[in-house]
Amino acid sequence: MADRNHVTVVCTANICRSPMGEKLLAHALQAEAAPLNAIVVDSAGVSAFSGEPASVNSVRALKKVGLDASSHQSQGMTQSIIDRSLAIFCMTESHRSLIDMQFQRTTPHIYLFRELMGGGAAVEIPDPFGSSLPAYEAARDSMVEAVPSIVAFLKEHYDELKNPTPA
């Protein structure tokens, strides 16, 4: 099995939401102490072409908060991505369902990006594709709101995620 030290953020085409989620979560984890600051954050799409750049408005929305996604290259979800992931965070329930249908789940830790927030918060992040910059900023902001709950989850469960007990 691959070295499980990745967290993967998933959307549809890996050009709008998941690149933003990837950069936001990676930025937050870099500020944490070891071992969290060594987690590799990447992203993928359940229906993605390989090598596509992040959408212009995703790059702009991240640039407004000091993050750079200009070198992003899309990739489709693969079994090897799942195998190396400590946890996977999807934007919608349909992304999680597609992963369940298309791949062998080698991690039980597949969540919606906002699922761990609790408190009745909306858990899905709508696709801003083709919308104006404010729609991308709204998607970004809903991810920013969720990042602390993901970091807290990883902090609390890192050891069991890194070394899962066989089923």
C-alpha positions in Angstrom: 0.0 0.0 0.0 1.1 3.5 -0.7 2.4 5.8 2.0 -0.8 7.2 3.6 0.1 10.8 4.3 -2.2 12.6 1.8 -5.5 14.3 2.2 -7.5 14.6 -1.0 -10.1 17.2 -1.8 -12.6 16.2 -4.5 -15.0 17.9 -6.8 -16.3 17.2 -10.3 -13.7 18.4 -12.8 -10.9 19.4 -10.4 -10.8 23.0 -11.8 -13.0 25.1 -9.5 -13.8 23.9 -5.9 -11.2 21.2 -5.2 -8.2 23.3 -6.2 -9.5 26.1 -3.8 -10.1 23.5 -1.0 -6.6 22.0 -1.6 -4.8 25.3 -1.3 -6.9 26.5 1.7 -6.4 23.2 3.6 -2.7 23.0 2.7 -2.1 26.5 3.9 -3.8 25.8 7.3 -1.9 22.5 7.8 1.4 24.2 7.1 0.8 26.3 10.2 0.3 23.3 12.4 3.0 21.3 14.3 4.3 18.0 13.2 3.0 15.6 12.0 0.1 17.6 10.5 2.4 20.1 8.7 3.8 17.1 6.8 0.5 16.0 5.4 0.4 16.4 1.6 -2.9 17.9 0.4 -3.9 17.3 -3.2 -7.1 17.3 -5.2 -8.9 15.3 -7.9 -12.1 15.2 -9.8 -14.6 12.4 -10.2 -15.1 13.5 -13.9 -11.9 15.3 -14.7 -9.6 15.6 -17.6 -5.9 15.6 -16.8 -3.7 18.6 -17.1 -6.4 21.4 -17.1 -5.6 24.6 -15.2 -7.7 25.9 -12.4 -10.5 28.1 -13.6 -9.7 31.8 -13.8 -12.1 32.7 -11.1 -10.8 30.1 -8.7 -7.3 31.5 -9.2 -8.7 35.0 -8.6 -10.7 34.0 -5.5 -7.6 32.4 -4.0 -5.3 35.3 -4.9 -7.6 37.6 -2.9 -6.7 35.7 0.2 -3.0 35.4 -0.7 -2.9 31.9 -2.2 -1.7 30.9 -5.6 -3.4 28.2 -7.7 -2.0 29.4 -11.1 0.1 26.2 -11.5 -2.7 23.8 -10.7 -3.1 20.9 -13.1 -6.3 18.8 -12.9 -6.4 15.1 -12.3 -9.0 12.4 -12.2 -9.7 10.3 -9.2 -7.8 7.0 -9.2 -7.6 4.0 -6.9 -4.0 5.0 -6.1 -5.1 8.4 -4.9 -7.6 6.7 -2.6 -5.0 4.2 -1.4 -2.6 7.0 -0.3 -5.3 9.2 1.3 -5.7 9.5 5.1 -9.0 11.1 4.4 -10.9 12.4 1.4 -13.1 15.5 1.5 -15.8 15.9 -1.2 -17.8 19.0 -2.2 -21.1 17.1 -2.6 -22.8 13.9 -1.7 -22.8 12.9 -5.4 -19.0 13.0 -5.4 -18.8 10.6 -2.4 -21.4 8.3 -4.1 -19.4 8.2 -7.4 -16.2 7.3 -5.4 -18.2 4.5 -3.7 -19.5 3.2 -7.0 -16.3 3.4 -9.0 -13.5 2.5 -6.6 -12.6 0.1 -3.8 -12.7 2.2 -0.6 -9.4 1.7 1.1 -10.2 4.4 3.6 -13.5 4.7 5.5 -12.7 8.4 5.9 -14.6 10.0 3.1 -16.5 13.1 4.1 -18.1 16.2 2.7 -15.8 19.2 3.1 -18.3 20.9 5.5 -19.6 17.7 7.1 -17.4 17.9 10.2 -18.6 21.4 11.2 -21.8 20.2 12.8 -24.2 22.7 14.2 -26.7 22.3 11.3 -24.3 24.0 8.8 -25.0 23.2 5.1 -22.7 20.4 4.1 -22.6 20.7 0.3 -20.7 23.4 -1.6 -22.4 24.3 -4.9 -20.4 24.4 -8.1 -19.6 27.9 -9.2 -18.5 26.8 -12.6 -19.4 29.4 -15.2 -20.5 31.9 -12.6 -19.2 35.3 -11.6 -16.3 35.9 -9.2 -18.6 36.5 -6.3 -19.9 32.9 -6.6 -16.4 31.6 -6.5 -15.6 33.8 -3.5 -18.8 32.4 -1.8 -17.5 28.8 -2.4 -14.1 29.8 -1.1 -15.5 31.4 2.0 -17.7 28.3 2.7 -14.5 26.2 2.6 -12.6 28.7 4.8 -15.4 28.3 7.3 -14.9 24.5 7.3 -11.1 24.3 7.4 -10.8 24.5 11.2 -13.1 21.5 11.7 -11.0 19.5 9.2 -7.8 20.5 10.9 -9.3 19.5 14.3 -10.4 16.2 12.9 -7.0 15.4 11.5 -5.3 16.5 14.8 -7.5 14.2 16.8 -7.5 11.2 14.5 -4.1 11.4 12.8 -2.6 8.3 14.4 -5.6 6.0 13.6 -5.7 7.5 10.0 -2.0 6.9 9.5 -2.1 3.3 10.9 -5.6 1.9 10.4 -6.5 -1.4 12.0 -7.3 -4.0 9.4 -11.0 -4.7 9.0 
